[in-house]
Structure formats: structure tokens, C-alpha cells
Amino acid sequence: MSKKPLQPDEVLSFGRKNYFLFAAAILIIAVGYLTLSKGSMTLAPILLVLGYVILIPIAIIIK
């Protein structure tokens, strides 16, 4: 069984907005780990969830 080639609208296209959101997610995650190492038990989990669960999926999904 051979696979049919992907159409242009089926391929994920990453633009400037996607890379900006990925960079923002990485920055938020880094700040989350930094605050976690300083002992914050309220801000750190919020930042980590924001980065991993919200920003990274949005960066992948948005066209």
C-alpha cells in the first residue's frame, strides 16, 4: 500500500508567528524552572503549565 503525497494544505507550515510563540514558550518555561529552583510553589507551576500545555500547542496549531 503506497501513501499518497500530502497536499499543500495538509502540511504544517511554520511562519514567523509560530517561531515567535515557540520562543515565548521556551522563555516562559525557563523562567518557570528558574522560579521553581528559587522555591516558588505557586508561580512556577503556573508558568510551566502555561508554557507546556498552552503556548507550545498553540504554536503548533496556529497557521
Stockholm file with secondary structure:
# STOCKHOLM 1.0

chainA/1-63         MSKKPLQPDEVLSFGRKNYFLFAAAILIIAVGYLTLSKGSMTLAPILLVLGYVILIPIAIIIK
#=GR chainA/1-63 SS CCCCCCCGGGSCCCCHHHHHHHHHHHHHHHHHHHHHHHTCSSHHHHHHHIIIIIIHHHHHHCC
#=GC SS_cons        CCCCCCCGGGSCCCCHHHHHHHHHHHHHHHHHHHHHHHTCSSHHHHHHHIIIIIIHHHHHHCC
//
